[in-house]
């Protein structure tokens, strides 16, 4: 009941906006295990964020796989507050996921990471049902031996991204993976790295990625030097 009310609030808000962005993409690089995600949001920043974090379909894949909809839907109405008088809602923020309806609703928070973690939660629910192990880890592989795969575990901010971006190994991904009987695949299409104490010497790939067009969160921008 509460989810229906929250879903109705999010959809009503989206319907009042002059512009709504729709992003279609995959979660998971393995064709047999990936799922189709459709994001609906009102902020161009959120659309750009998920265009980076999901695996972008080709025009042919978009026509083939998304013409009839998606497996899971994210309704991001984060600019509109939730209502604490709704049963089980305790404040202005509500991030809700309904596996039966295959929908995620975001109200009261504009933090883009809610969508990223929502997709990871979906994969954490679905993959074990197929006998696969979802992992909060980074991953890279030897440039000469494809069987030499290394997984790096740790809480957010403990160095998974930095460790996986080694120059002498190929990066598979920096945060979310699934381990199957046939190998390891990345859930995401892009990276999401912390910039605290970032240096060109220690993390050159991440450092060099910060240029015009890069999405940055919670930073101070110098309007003259950009």
C-alpha positions, 0 to 999 in steps of 0.5 A: 500500500505504501509503495503504491502511494509513493509510486503515485507521488513520483509519477504525478510529479514527473507528469507535471514537469516540462521535460523528463529524461529517459535512459535505457541501459543494461546492468551486467556485461554478460548477455545471458545475465544482464537485465534491462533498466529504464530510468525516468528523471527530471534532472539532466545530471541524473540522466547523464550519471546513469548514461555513464553507470549503465551499459549503453545499448547500441542503436540496434540493441535499443530497438531490439531490447527496449521497444517493449519496455524494460525489466526494471524501472526507476522513477527518480522524483528526488526533487519532490519530498516524500510524505512522512504521514504515509505508513512506514515512511519516517521523513521527507526521503523515501527510496523504495524498491518493489521486486514484485512490480519491478519498480524503484521510486526515489523521493526527497533526495537528489543524490545520484548514487541512490540509482546506482545502489538501487541497480546493485540491490536488484542484481544482488537479489536476482543473481544468486537465484541463478547460482551467481555471486554478486560482489561489491569489489573492483576487478582487473585481469592480466594482460597476458593471462586471461585466467589471472583475474584479481578481485579487490574487496573493501568498504567504499573509500578504502581503495578498490578503484585505485588498486584496480586501475593498475597500469600493467593490468586490464581494468574490468571494473571498479565497484560491482561484479558478478562471479559465475561458473564461467568467469567474472563480469562487471555490472556497470558501464562506467566508473565512479571514483573518489577524488579525495587526495587524488594525485597524478602520480598515484592514480594517473588514469583517474586523474587524467579522466577529470577534464571538461565533460567529467561529472563531479559531485560535492566539489568546489568549482573555480569559475575562472579555471574550471 
